[in-house]
Amino acid sequence: MSKKRYLIRKTEAASDLSVAWDSDCWTKADTLVVDNFLPDSSDHRPGVEFKMLYDEAGLYGMFNVKDKYVRCVAEGYQSNVCKDSCVEFFVTPVSGRGYFNFEFNCGGEVLTSYVRDNSRAEGCFADFEPLADSDMDKVEIFHTLPGKIDPEIAAATEWRLAFHIPYEILSEYCGEVEHSSGTEWEANFYKCGDATSHPHWASWNPIHKKDFHLPEDFGIIAFE
C-alpha cells in the first residue's frame, strides 16, 4: 500500500498558535484530513483537518475538529488523554531510531514518549521513555476548549488545538534531526475518543489494525 505524503511549508515568521484556522499566518500551509475510520468505531465521524508549518526552530501544527460528544476529564502531564476527545501526532524524525507520540486531549493535556521498541512487554512497550517535564515545558500548546468537560457536550462543537515542538527536544532522544528542504520524516495523525459515548478511531494514513503505535503504517511528511 502506498503511503500518503504531506508537504510541510516553511515559514519565516513564528506562527501564532492562538489565531483562527484560516488566519493569514496559516494560509500557506497545506491541509490534510484525518478520515480513515476503523470499522469498530461508532457512527460518530468527526471532521478532522490538520495544518503544519516549520521554521529553523521547530514544527507548528494545528488541528481543527468538527466534533460531537466531546469529553475532557484527564488532568496533568502523562494522563490518559486518549479516553477523552483527543488528537494525536506520531513522528519518526530519524529512520530506524524510534518514534515520538504526542497525544493531546481537547483541553490541552498531553501524553508523550519516545518509543524505541514498540513490541509489547508486560502491558507496556519493550523500550520507551516518557519525555521529561523540562522538555515538555518547551512545547507550546494552545486549545480553544476548557480543561474540564464533564458531562460531555453532545451538541455539535468545533474546536482547535495547536502546538509548537522545538527540534532540540527531539534531538535529545533520537540524535540530531535534519529539517532542511527535501528532508522526509515519517508520521501519522489521529483522532480518537475511547471513553466518550460515541468512541471512534481515525488516522490520516491508513492503519491495518486498532493500534496507533504502528510506525510501519506512518505516512511521509516532507520539508519544502
Residue frames as a rotation matrix with the C-alpha (Angstrom) as fourth column:
MET 1
0.578 0.816 0.000 0.00
0.816 -0.578 0.000 0.00
0.000 0.000 -1.000 0.00
SER 2
-0.181 -0.655 0.734 1.38
0.578 -0.675 -0.459 3.40
0.795 0.341 0.501 -0.94
LYS 3
-0.304 -0.026 -0.952 1.98
0.907 -0.313 -0.281 5.93
-0.291 -0.949 0.118 1.80
LYS 4
0.781 0.559 0.278 0.28
0.604 -0.789 -0.111 9.31
0.157 0.254 -0.954 1.89
ARG 5
-0.388 -0.919 0.075 2.54
0.891 -0.395 -0.222 12.36
0.234 -0.020 0.972 1.60
TYR 6
0.805 0.556 -0.206 2.24
0.590 -0.784 0.193 15.81
-0.055 -0.277 -0.959 3.16
LEU 7
-0.073 -0.823 0.563 4.42
0.693 -0.448 -0.565 18.81
0.718 0.348 0.603 2.29
ILE 8
0.407 0.106 -0.907 5.38
0.831 -0.456 0.319 20.98
-0.380 -0.884 -0.274 5.27
ARG 9
0.562 -0.151 0.813 5.70
0.463 -0.757 -0.461 24.56
0.685 0.636 -0.355 4.09
LYS 10
-0.372 -0.774 -0.513 8.40
0.914 -0.206 -0.350 26.78
0.165 -0.598 0.784 5.54
THR 11
0.785 0.581 0.214 7.52
0.509 -0.802 0.312 29.97
0.353 -0.137 -0.926 7.38
GLU 12
-0.194 -0.901 0.387 9.92
0.442 -0.433 -0.786 32.83
0.876 0.018 0.483 8.03
ALA 13
-0.458 0.132 0.879 7.94
-0.678 -0.691 -0.250 34.19
0.574 -0.711 0.406 10.99
ALA 14
-0.990 0.127 0.070 6.75
0.034 0.675 -0.737 32.35
-0.140 -0.727 -0.672 14.10
SER 15
-0.486 0.873 -0.035 3.17
0.069 0.078 0.995 31.19
0.871 0.481 -0.098 13.57
ASP 16
-0.601 0.377 0.705 0.61
-0.790 -0.417 -0.450 32.33
0.125 -0.827 0.548 16.12
LEU 17
-0.949 0.197 -0.246 -0.99
0.213 0.976 -0.036 29.26
0.233 -0.086 -0.969 17.69
SER 18
-0.640 0.696 -0.327 -3.99
0.370 -0.094 -0.924 31.16
-0.674 -0.712 -0.197 19.02
VAL 19
-0.627 0.387 -0.676 -5.37
-0.663 -0.721 0.201 32.53
-0.410 0.575 0.709 15.76
ALA 20
0.418 0.896 0.152 -8.27
-0.585 0.394 -0.709 31.19
-0.695 0.208 0.689 13.71
TRP 21
0.262 -0.243 0.934 -7.86
0.413 0.903 0.119 28.25
-0.872 0.354 0.337 11.35
ASP 22
0.493 0.028 0.870 -7.99
0.868 -0.082 -0.490 30.45
0.057 0.996 -0.065 8.24
SER 23
0.762 -0.248 -0.598 -5.76
0.063 -0.891 0.450 33.26
-0.644 -0.380 -0.663 9.58
ASP 24
0.836 -0.397 -0.378 -3.14
-0.532 -0.419 -0.736 34.84
0.134 0.817 -0.561 7.35
CYS 25
-0.032 -0.966 0.258 -0.13
-0.985 0.074 0.157 33.26
-0.171 -0.249 -0.953 9.04
TRP 26
-0.316 -0.035 0.948 -1.51
-0.179 0.984 -0.023 29.78
-0.932 -0.177 -0.317 8.28
THR 27
0.606 0.695 -0.387 -2.82
-0.501 -0.044 -0.864 30.31
-0.617 0.718 0.321 4.74
LYS 28
0.083 -0.636 -0.768 0.32
-0.973 0.114 -0.200 28.94
0.215 0.764 -0.609 3.08
ALA 29
-0.670 -0.327 0.667 0.05
-0.559 0.813 -0.163 25.64
-0.489 -0.482 -0.727 4.97
ASP 30
-0.552 0.477 -0.684 -1.46
-0.422 0.547 0.723 22.70
0.719 0.688 -0.100 3.12
THR 31
-0.042 0.647 0.762 -4.37
-0.981 0.118 -0.154 20.87
-0.189 -0.754 0.629 4.77
LEU 32
-0.819 -0.085 -0.567 -4.57
-0.220 0.960 0.174 17.14
0.530 0.267 -0.805 5.40
VAL 33
0.132 0.951 0.281 -7.67
-0.887 -0.014 0.462 15.25
0.444 -0.310 0.841 6.53
VAL 34
-0.893 -0.314 0.324 -7.83
-0.441 0.756 -0.483 12.56
-0.093 -0.574 -0.814 9.23
ASP 35
-0.029 0.983 -0.182 -10.64
-0.985 -0.059 -0.161 10.46
-0.169 0.174 0.970 7.79
ASN 36
-0.306 -0.083 -0.948 -9.67
-0.388 0.921 0.045 6.79
0.869 0.381 -0.314 7.80
PHE 37
0.020 0.438 0.899 -12.04
-0.999 -0.015 0.029 5.49
0.026 -0.899 0.438 10.49
LEU 38
-0.939 -0.342 -0.021 -11.61
-0.338 0.934 -0.117 2.00
0.059 -0.103 -0.993 11.84
PRO 39
-0.450 0.825 -0.341 -14.67
-0.128 0.318 0.939 -0.22
0.884 0.466 -0.037 11.36
ASP 40
-0.182 0.404 -0.896 -15.24
0.873 0.486 0.041 -0.75
0.452 -0.775 -0.441 15.08
SER 41
-0.999 -0.047 0.015 -15.80
0.038 -0.930 -0.366 3.00
0.031 -0.365 0.931 15.57
SER 42
-0.266 0.951 -0.159 -19.28
0.479 -0.013 -0.878 4.21
-0.836 -0.310 -0.452 16.46
ASP 43
0.282 0.453 0.845 -21.40
0.959 -0.137 -0.247 6.07
0.004 0.881 -0.474 13.92
HIS 44
0.838 -0.068 -0.541 -19.79
0.064 -0.973 0.221 9.37
-0.541 -0.220 -0.811 15.00
ARG 45
0.246 -0.743 0.622 -17.37
0.969 0.181 -0.167 10.56
0.011 0.644 0.765 12.30
PRO 46
0.548 -0.053 -0.835 -15.88
0.270 -0.933 0.237 13.90
-0.792 -0.355 -0.497 13.37
GLY 47
0.850 -0.305 0.430 -14.38
0.354 -0.274 -0.894 16.13
0.391 0.912 -0.125 10.69
VAL 48
0.633 -0.708 -0.313 -10.67
0.291 -0.156 0.944 16.50
-0.717 -0.689 0.107 11.41
GLU 49
0.819 -0.436 0.372 -8.26
0.257 -0.300 -0.919 18.72
0.512 0.848 -0.134 9.49
PHE 50
0.576 -0.716 -0.394 -4.62
0.516 -0.055 0.855 19.48
-0.634 -0.696 0.338 10.21
LYS 51
0.871 -0.412 0.267 -2.02
-0.014 -0.564 -0.826 22.00
0.491 0.716 -0.497 9.04
MET 52
0.586 -0.750 -0.306 1.73
0.636 0.192 0.747 22.12
-0.502 -0.633 0.590 9.66
LEU 53
0.844 -0.477 0.244 4.49
-0.184 -0.685 -0.705 24.68
0.503 0.550 -0.666 9.11
TYR 54
0.565 -0.705 -0.428 8.16
0.815 0.397 0.422 24.70
-0.128 -0.587 0.799 10.07
ASP 55
0.852 -0.478 0.213 10.94
-0.395 -0.855 -0.336 27.18
0.343 0.202 -0.918 10.71
GLU 56
-0.006 -0.966 -0.259 14.53
-0.332 0.246 -0.911 26.89
0.943 0.080 -0.322 11.90
ALA 57
-0.540 -0.194 0.819 13.41
-0.827 -0.057 -0.559 26.29
0.155 -0.979 -0.129 15.50
GLY 58
-0.802 0.279 0.528 10.70
-0.065 0.839 -0.541 23.67
-0.594 -0.468 -0.655 15.19
LEU 59
-0.787 0.596 0.161 7.34
0.455 0.384 0.803 22.44
0.417 0.705 -0.573 13.95
TYR 60
-0.728 0.685 0.028 4.00
-0.579 -0.592 -0.560 24.24
-0.367 -0.424 0.828 14.16
GLY 61
-0.867 0.490 -0.091 0.82
0.347 0.725 0.595 22.19
0.357 0.485 -0.798 13.98
MET 62
-0.685 0.719 0.115 -2.89
-0.656 -0.542 -0.524 22.98
-0.315 -0.435 0.844 14.17
PHE 63
-0.826 0.556 0.092 -5.86
0.562 0.800 0.211 20.60
0.044 0.226 -0.973 14.36
ASN 64
-0.659 0.752 0.025 -9.38
-0.751 -0.656 -0.073 21.79
-0.039 -0.067 0.997 13.60
VAL 65
-0.957 0.281 -0.071 -12.10
0.287 0.954 -0.084 19.40
0.044 -0.100 -0.994 14.72
LYS 66
-0.373 0.924 0.090 -15.84
-0.827 -0.375 0.420 19.43
0.421 0.082 0.903 13.99
ASP 67
-0.911 -0.213 -0.353 -16.96
0.007 0.848 -0.530 17.14
0.412 -0.485 -0.771 16.77
LYS 68
0.271 0.905 0.329 -19.83
-0.621 -0.097 0.778 15.95
0.735 -0.415 0.536 18.96
TYR 69
0.912 0.144 -0.385 -19.94
0.167 0.726 0.667 14.02
0.375 -0.672 0.638 22.25
VAL 70
0.119 -0.931 0.344 -16.93
-0.121 -0.358 -0.926 15.98
0.986 0.068 -0.155 23.48
ARG 71
0.938 0.105 -0.329 -15.38
0.279 0.334 0.900 14.77
0.204 -0.937 0.285 26.74
CYS 72
0.074 -0.951 0.300 -12.37
-0.046 -0.304 -0.952 16.09
0.996 0.057 -0.066 28.67
VAL 73
0.934 0.316 0.164 -11.52
-0.190 0.053 0.980 14.76
0.301 -0.947 0.109 32.14
ALA 74
0.458 -0.833 -0.309 -7.82
0.827 0.527 -0.196 13.75
0.327 -0.166 0.930 32.10
GLU 75
0.971 -0.132 0.202 -5.67
-0.199 -0.912 0.360 16.02
0.136 -0.389 -0.911 34.25
GLY 76
0.507 -0.849 0.146 -1.91
-0.436 -0.107 0.893 16.53
-0.743 -0.517 -0.425 34.28
TYR 77
0.048 -0.631 -0.774 1.03
-0.994 0.048 -0.101 15.64
0.101 0.774 -0.625 32.09
GLN 78
-0.832 -0.386 -0.399 1.07
-0.443 0.894 0.060 11.96
0.334 0.226 -0.915 31.01
SER 79
-0.363 0.800 0.478 -2.57
-0.465 0.288 -0.837 11.42
-0.807 -0.526 0.268 31.96
ASN 80
-0.622 0.130 0.772 -4.64
0.494 0.830 0.259 9.00
-0.607 0.542 -0.581 29.87
VAL 81
-0.508 0.375 -0.776 -5.82
-0.441 -0.886 -0.139 11.57
-0.740 0.272 0.615 27.32
CYS 82
-0.947 0.102 -0.306 -6.85
-0.249 0.371 0.894 9.06
0.205 0.923 -0.326 24.64
LYS 83
-0.595 0.782 -0.185 -10.05
0.795 0.539 -0.278 8.34
-0.118 -0.312 -0.943 26.58
ASP 84
-0.075 0.512 -0.856 -11.09
0.157 -0.842 -0.517 11.97
-0.985 -0.173 -0.017 26.08
SER 85
0.938 0.258 0.230 -11.79
0.291 -0.230 -0.929 13.78
-0.187 0.938 -0.291 22.80
CYS 86
0.320 -0.947 -0.028 -8.23
0.019 -0.023 1.000 13.56
-0.947 -0.320 0.011 21.58
VAL 87
0.957 -0.200 -0.213 -5.95
-0.230 -0.067 -0.971 14.34
0.180 0.978 -0.110 18.61
GLU 88
0.587 -0.756 0.290 -2.51
0.106 0.427 0.898 12.82
-0.802 -0.497 0.331 18.15
PHE 89
0.746 -0.510 -0.429 0.71
-0.619 -0.291 -0.729 13.33
0.247 0.810 -0.533 16.20
PHE 90
0.676 -0.576 0.461 3.20
0.168 0.728 0.664 10.44
-0.718 -0.372 0.589 15.93
VAL 91
0.865 -0.393 -0.312 6.52
-0.481 -0.475 -0.737 11.07
0.141 0.788 -0.600 14.20
THR 92
0.604 -0.768 0.212 9.78
0.642 0.627 0.442 9.34
-0.473 -0.131 0.872 13.28
PRO 93
0.814 -0.286 -0.505 12.34
-0.400 -0.907 -0.131 12.12
-0.421 0.309 -0.853 12.64
VAL 94
-0.209 -0.937 -0.280 15.31
-0.966 0.153 0.209 9.77
-0.153 0.314 -0.937 12.07
SER 95
0.509 0.470 -0.721 14.72
-0.665 0.747 0.017 6.50
0.546 0.470 0.693 10.26
GLY 96
0.214 -0.383 -0.899 15.40
0.225 0.915 -0.336 3.45
0.951 -0.130 0.282 12.42
ARG 97
-0.807 -0.590 -0.003 15.68
0.173 -0.231 -0.958 5.40
0.564 -0.774 0.288 15.68
GLY 98
-0.583 0.630 -0.513 12.21
0.766 0.215 -0.606 5.09
-0.271 -0.746 -0.608 17.14
TYR 99
-0.329 0.590 0.737 9.27
0.435 -0.599 0.673 7.49
0.838 0.542 -0.059 17.14
PHE 100
-0.994 0.104 -0.037 7.53
-0.026 -0.553 -0.833 10.07
-0.107 -0.827 0.552 19.33
ASN 101
-0.252 0.965 0.070 3.86
0.803 0.168 0.572 10.02
0.541 0.200 -0.817 20.26
PHE 102
-0.997 0.077 0.014 2.30
-0.074 -0.873 -0.481 13.39
-0.024 -0.481 0.876 21.08
GLU 103
-0.384 0.914 -0.132 -1.27
0.750 0.392 0.532 12.85
0.538 0.106 -0.836 22.31
PHE 104
-0.988 0.061 0.143 -3.42
-0.116 -0.903 -0.414 15.88
0.104 -0.426 0.899 23.20
ASN 105
-0.290 0.955 -0.065 -6.91
0.929 0.264 -0.261 15.98
-0.232 -0.136 -0.963 24.64
CYS 106
0.144 0.427 0.893 -9.14
0.737 -0.649 0.191 18.88
0.661 0.630 -0.408 23.65
GLY 107
0.972 0.224 -0.077 -8.32
0.210 -0.661 0.720 20.65
0.111 -0.716 -0.689 26.91
GLY 108
0.607 -0.781 0.149 -4.58
-0.569 -0.558 -0.604 20.76
0.555 0.282 -0.783 26.21
GLU 109
0.455 -0.486 0.746 -3.30
-0.592 0.461 0.661 17.94
-0.666 -0.742 -0.078 28.41
VAL 110
0.418 -0.422 -0.804 -0.62
-0.804 0.240 -0.544 15.82
0.422 0.874 -0.239 26.78
LEU 111
0.651 -0.366 0.665 0.88
-0.127 0.812 0.570 12.34
-0.749 -0.455 0.482 26.97
THR 112
0.782 -0.422 -0.458 4.13
-0.540 -0.094 -0.836 11.82
0.310 0.902 -0.302 25.10
SER 113
0.562 -0.645 0.518 7.01
-0.078 0.582 0.809 9.36
-0.823 -0.495 0.277 24.93
TYR 114
0.029 -0.610 -0.792 9.95
-0.999 0.009 -0.043 8.36
0.033 0.792 -0.609 22.80
VAL 115
0.708 0.339 0.620 9.40
-0.383 0.921 -0.065 4.74
-0.594 -0.192 0.782 21.78
ARG 116
-0.274 -0.900 -0.340 12.47
-0.895 0.109 0.432 2.80
-0.352 0.423 -0.835 20.70
ASP 117
-0.965 0.024 -0.263 10.79
-0.072 0.934 0.350 -0.61
0.254 0.357 -0.899 20.55
ASN 118
-0.390 0.903 0.182 7.00
-0.908 -0.410 0.091 -0.80
0.157 -0.129 0.979 20.20
SER 119
-0.312 0.282 -0.907 6.72
0.028 0.957 0.288 -4.52
0.950 0.064 -0.307 20.87
ARG 120
0.476 0.645 0.598 4.56
-0.587 -0.274 0.762 -5.18
0.655 -0.714 0.248 23.92
ALA 121
-0.424 -0.619 -0.661 6.11
0.248 0.623 -0.742 -6.28
0.871 -0.479 -0.111 27.20
GLU 122
-0.636 0.229 -0.737 4.18
0.771 0.155 -0.617 -6.66
-0.027 -0.961 -0.275 30.45
GLY 123
0.328 0.933 -0.145 1.36
0.898 -0.356 -0.259 -4.45
-0.293 -0.045 -0.955 29.24
CYS 124
0.605 -0.206 -0.769 3.70
-0.178 -0.977 0.121 -1.71
-0.776 0.064 -0.628 28.04
PHE 125
0.874 -0.349 -0.337 6.34
-0.358 0.003 -0.934 -1.17
0.327 0.937 -0.123 25.37
ALA 126
0.703 -0.646 -0.297 9.61
0.676 0.737 -0.005 -3.08
0.223 -0.198 0.955 25.40
ASP 127
-0.386 -0.860 -0.334 11.68
0.894 -0.438 0.096 0.12
-0.229 -0.262 0.938 25.27
PHE 128
0.268 0.480 0.835 10.26
0.592 -0.766 0.250 3.62
0.760 0.427 -0.489 25.72
GLU 129
-0.624 -0.518 -0.585 10.99
0.781 -0.439 -0.445 6.81
-0.026 -0.735 0.678 27.63
PRO 130
0.575 0.814 -0.079 8.43
0.815 -0.579 -0.026 9.43
-0.067 -0.050 -0.997 28.68
LEU 131
0.009 -0.553 0.833 9.62
0.466 -0.735 -0.493 12.91
0.885 0.392 0.251 27.74
ALA 132
-0.570 -0.347 -0.745 10.95
0.819 -0.163 -0.551 14.79
0.069 -0.924 0.377 30.74
ASP 133
0.475 0.752 -0.457 8.91
0.802 -0.583 -0.127 17.58
-0.362 -0.306 -0.880 32.30
SER 134
-0.037 -0.581 -0.813 11.72
0.093 -0.812 0.576 20.00
-0.995 -0.054 0.084 31.44
ASP 135
-0.921 -0.239 0.308 11.39
0.299 0.073 0.951 19.09
-0.250 0.968 0.005 27.76
MET 136
-0.193 0.937 0.292 7.62
0.955 0.110 0.276 19.37
0.226 0.333 -0.916 27.73
ASP 137
0.207 0.198 -0.958 7.92
0.569 -0.821 -0.046 22.83
-0.796 -0.536 -0.283 29.30
LYS 138
-0.660 -0.560 -0.501 9.40
-0.102 -0.595 0.798 23.90
-0.744 0.577 0.336 25.94
VAL 139
-0.753 0.496 0.433 6.40
0.631 0.359 0.688 22.63
0.186 0.791 -0.583 23.95
GLU 140
-0.838 0.521 -0.164 3.76
-0.446 -0.826 -0.344 25.31
-0.315 -0.215 0.924 23.38
ILE 141
-0.712 0.691 0.125 0.12
0.693 0.664 0.281 24.20
0.111 0.286 -0.952 23.31
PHE 142
-0.820 0.568 -0.072 -2.99
-0.546 -0.813 -0.201 26.25
-0.173 -0.125 0.977 22.57
HIS 143
-0.771 0.637 0.005 -6.55
0.618 0.746 0.249 24.95
0.155 0.195 -0.969 22.89
THR 144
-0.683 0.567 0.461 -9.94
-0.295 -0.791 0.536 26.56
0.668 0.230 0.708 22.46
LEU 145
0.377 0.857 -0.351 -11.92
0.018 0.372 0.928 24.36
0.926 -0.357 0.125 24.86
PRO 146
0.442 -0.179 0.879 -11.72
-0.865 -0.343 0.366 24.39
0.235 -0.922 -0.307 28.68
GLY 147
-0.568 -0.813 -0.126 -9.57
-0.726 0.567 -0.390 21.87
0.389 -0.130 -0.912 30.52
LYS 148
-0.901 0.326 0.287 -12.55
0.065 0.755 -0.653 20.06
-0.429 -0.569 -0.701 32.03
ILE 149
-0.405 0.832 -0.379 -15.71
-0.860 -0.205 0.467 18.97
0.310 0.515 0.799 30.19
ASP 150
-0.844 0.187 -0.502 -17.86
0.298 0.942 -0.150 16.60
0.445 -0.277 -0.852 32.21
PRO 151
0.256 0.277 0.926 -20.55
0.315 0.882 -0.351 15.66
-0.914 0.381 0.138 31.38
GLU 152
-0.665 -0.569 0.484 -19.70
0.595 -0.012 0.804 15.54
-0.452 0.822 0.346 27.71
ILE 153
-0.318 0.512 -0.798 -21.07
-0.540 -0.790 -0.291 18.02
-0.779 0.338 0.527 25.18
ALA 154
-0.148 0.335 0.930 -23.39
0.528 0.822 -0.212 16.07
-0.836 0.460 -0.299 22.88
ALA 155
0.809 0.532 -0.251 -24.11
0.123 -0.571 -0.812 19.03
-0.575 0.626 -0.527 20.58
ALA 156
0.600 -0.578 0.553 -22.02
0.703 0.053 -0.709 19.87
0.381 0.814 0.438 17.53
THR 157
0.821 -0.435 -0.371 -18.81
0.015 -0.633 0.774 21.54
-0.571 -0.641 -0.513 18.75
GLU 158
0.728 -0.645 0.233 -15.90
0.316 0.014 -0.949 22.88
0.608 0.764 0.214 16.72
TRP 159
0.877 -0.473 -0.079 -12.54
-0.082 -0.311 0.947 23.09
-0.473 -0.824 -0.312 18.48
ARG 160
0.665 -0.740 -0.095 -8.88
-0.219 -0.073 -0.973 23.70
0.714 0.668 -0.210 17.72
LEU 161
0.813 -0.582 -0.001 -5.63
0.137 0.189 0.972 22.54
-0.566 -0.791 0.233 19.23
ALA 162
0.801 -0.596 0.059 -2.27
-0.133 -0.273 -0.953 23.90
0.584 0.755 -0.298 18.09
PHE 163
0.809 -0.581 -0.091 1.31
0.320 0.305 0.897 23.18
-0.493 -0.755 0.433 19.14
HIS 164
0.639 -0.752 -0.162 4.93
-0.607 -0.363 -0.707 24.12
0.473 0.551 -0.688 18.59
ILE 165
0.915 -0.384 0.127 7.57
0.241 0.770 0.590 21.42
-0.324 -0.509 0.797 19.10
PRO 166
0.508 -0.798 -0.323 11.24
-0.819 -0.564 0.105 22.54
-0.266 0.211 -0.941 19.06
TYR 167
0.613 -0.376 -0.695 13.69
-0.297 0.705 -0.644 20.30
0.732 0.601 0.320 17.21
GLU 168
-0.333 -0.858 0.391 16.04
-0.715 -0.041 -0.698 20.45
0.615 -0.512 -0.600 20.19
ILE 169
0.102 0.449 0.888 13.65
-0.896 0.429 -0.115 18.30
-0.433 -0.783 0.446 22.21
LEU 170
0.946 0.292 -0.139 13.55
-0.322 0.809 -0.492 15.57
-0.031 0.510 0.859 19.57
SER 171
0.381 -0.886 -0.266 17.32
-0.381 0.112 -0.918 15.64
0.843 0.451 -0.295 19.16
GLU 172
-0.143 -0.422 0.895 17.85
-0.987 -0.007 -0.161 14.90
0.074 -0.907 -0.416 22.84
TYR 173
0.315 0.405 0.858 16.29
-0.559 0.810 -0.177 11.47
-0.767 -0.424 0.481 22.36
CYS 174
0.803 0.118 0.585 16.99
0.309 0.757 -0.576 10.31
-0.510 0.643 0.571 18.81
GLY 175
-0.277 -0.945 0.176 20.09
0.769 -0.108 0.630 12.30
-0.576 0.310 0.757 17.85
GLU 176
-0.665 -0.060 -0.744 20.36
-0.179 -0.955 0.236 15.34
-0.725 0.290 0.625 15.60
VAL 177
0.153 0.806 0.572 17.28
0.648 0.356 -0.673 15.74
-0.746 0.474 -0.468 13.41
GLU 178
-0.886 -0.429 0.177 17.51
0.383 -0.462 0.800 17.08
-0.261 0.776 0.574 9.86
HIS 179
0.133 0.976 -0.171 14.90
0.629 -0.216 -0.747 19.57
-0.766 -0.008 -0.643 8.71
SER 180
-0.630 -0.401 -0.665 16.35
-0.253 -0.704 0.664 21.11
-0.734 0.586 0.342 5.57
SER 181
0.202 0.727 -0.656 14.42
-0.884 -0.153 -0.441 21.34
-0.421 0.669 0.612 2.30
GLY 182
0.050 -0.098 -0.994 13.84
-0.755 0.647 -0.102 17.89
0.653 0.756 -0.042 0.81
THR 183
-0.906 -0.358 0.227 14.16
-0.410 0.607 -0.680 16.02
0.106 -0.709 -0.697 4.11
GLU 184
0.013 0.925 -0.380 11.49
-0.456 0.344 0.821 13.38
0.890 0.163 0.426 4.70
TRP 185
-0.795 -0.076 0.602 10.21
-0.587 0.347 -0.731 12.13
-0.153 -0.935 -0.320 8.05
GLU 186
-0.589 0.679 -0.438 7.55
0.269 0.676 0.686 9.51
0.762 0.286 -0.581 8.71
ALA 187
-0.930 0.322 0.177 4.42
-0.319 -0.470 -0.823 10.42
-0.182 -0.822 0.540 10.66
ASN 188
-0.495 0.868 -0.024 0.76
0.607 0.366 0.706 9.80
0.622 0.335 -0.708 11.25
PHE 189
-0.850 0.343 0.401 -2.11
-0.484 -0.808 -0.335 11.87
0.209 -0.479 0.853 12.64
TYR 190
-0.697 0.544 -0.467 -5.03
0.545 0.825 0.149 10.52
0.466 -0.151 -0.872 14.64
LYS 191
-0.423 0.647 0.635 -8.38
-0.782 -0.614 0.105 11.31
0.458 -0.452 0.765 16.25
CYS 192
-0.549 0.283 -0.786 -9.94
0.385 0.921 0.062 9.21
0.742 -0.269 -0.615 18.97
GLY 193
-0.298 0.497 0.815 -12.32
-0.841 -0.540 0.022 9.31
0.451 -0.679 0.579 21.91
ASP 194
-0.751 -0.155 -0.642 -12.06
-0.079 0.986 -0.146 5.95
0.656 -0.059 -0.753 23.65
ALA 195
-0.745 0.433 -0.507 -14.32
0.657 0.347 -0.670 6.68
-0.114 -0.832 -0.542 26.63
THR 196
-0.786 0.581 -0.212 -16.77
-0.599 -0.801 0.024 9.09
-0.156 0.145 0.977 25.01
SER 197
-0.031 0.866 0.499 -20.35
-0.373 0.453 -0.810 7.94
-0.927 -0.211 0.309 24.50
HIS 198
0.964 0.265 -0.028 -19.54
-0.109 0.299 -0.948 7.50
-0.243 0.917 0.317 20.79
PRO 199
0.200 -0.973 0.113 -15.97
-0.099 0.094 0.991 6.09
-0.975 -0.209 -0.078 20.63
HIS 200
0.999 0.045 0.030 -14.07
0.029 0.032 -0.999 6.34
-0.046 0.998 0.030 17.36
TRP 201
0.168 -0.984 0.060 -10.58
0.180 0.090 0.980 5.85
-0.969 -0.154 0.192 15.96
ALA 202
0.965 0.162 0.208 -9.35
0.239 -0.201 -0.950 7.59
-0.112 0.966 -0.233 12.82
SER 203
0.038 -0.994 -0.103 -5.99
0.483 -0.072 0.872 8.09
-0.875 -0.083 0.478 11.11
TRP 204
0.298 -0.091 -0.950 -4.53
-0.709 -0.688 -0.156 10.11
-0.640 0.720 -0.270 8.24
ASN 205
-0.441 -0.453 -0.775 -2.50
-0.819 0.556 0.141 7.29
0.366 0.697 -0.616 6.71
PRO 206
0.567 0.782 -0.259 -4.50
-0.597 0.607 0.525 4.04
0.567 -0.143 0.811 6.94
ILE 207
-0.470 -0.640 0.608 -3.57
-0.878 0.410 -0.248 1.59
-0.091 -0.650 -0.754 9.70
HIS 208
-0.445 0.241 -0.862 -4.14
-0.437 0.783 0.444 -2.15
0.782 0.574 -0.243 9.41
LYS 209
-0.084 0.513 -0.854 -5.47
0.738 0.608 0.292 -2.70
0.669 -0.606 -0.430 12.95
LYS 210
0.778 0.477 0.409 -6.65
0.098 -0.735 0.671 -0.74
0.621 -0.482 -0.618 16.00
ASP 211
0.453 -0.734 -0.506 -3.23
0.774 0.043 0.631 0.32
-0.441 -0.678 0.588 17.21
PHE 212
0.997 -0.068 -0.040 -1.85
-0.078 -0.905 -0.417 3.81
-0.008 0.419 -0.908 16.65
HIS 213
0.347 -0.930 0.124 1.67
-0.638 -0.137 0.758 2.64
-0.688 -0.342 -0.640 17.55
LEU 214
0.557 -0.105 0.824 2.39
0.542 0.797 -0.266 1.19
-0.629 0.595 0.501 14.12
PRO 215
0.037 -0.598 -0.801 5.35
-0.326 -0.765 0.556 3.05
-0.945 0.241 -0.223 12.56
GLU 216
-0.777 -0.293 0.557 5.14
0.362 0.517 0.776 0.76
-0.515 0.804 -0.296 9.53
ASP 217
0.041 0.880 0.472 1.79
0.998 -0.017 -0.056 2.43
-0.042 0.474 -0.880 8.78
PHE 218
0.058 -0.068 -0.996 3.08
0.280 -0.957 0.081 6.00
-0.958 -0.284 -0.036 9.04
GLY 219
0.844 0.181 0.505 2.90
0.536 -0.253 -0.805 8.27
-0.018 0.950 -0.311 6.01
ILE 220
-0.224 -0.953 0.205 5.55
0.968 -0.242 -0.070 10.70
0.117 0.183 0.976 4.74
ILE 221
0.879 0.319 -0.355 5.94
0.344 -0.939 0.009 14.34
-0.331 -0.130 -0.935 5.76
ALA 222
0.089 -0.839 0.537 8.40
0.988 0.004 -0.157 16.22
0.130 0.544 0.829 3.56
PHE 223
0.128 -0.150 -0.980 10.02
0.466 -0.864 0.193 19.57
-0.875 -0.482 -0.041 4.23
GLU 224
0.918 0.308 0.249 9.56
0.366 -0.423 -0.829 22.13
-0.150 0.852 -0.501 1.47
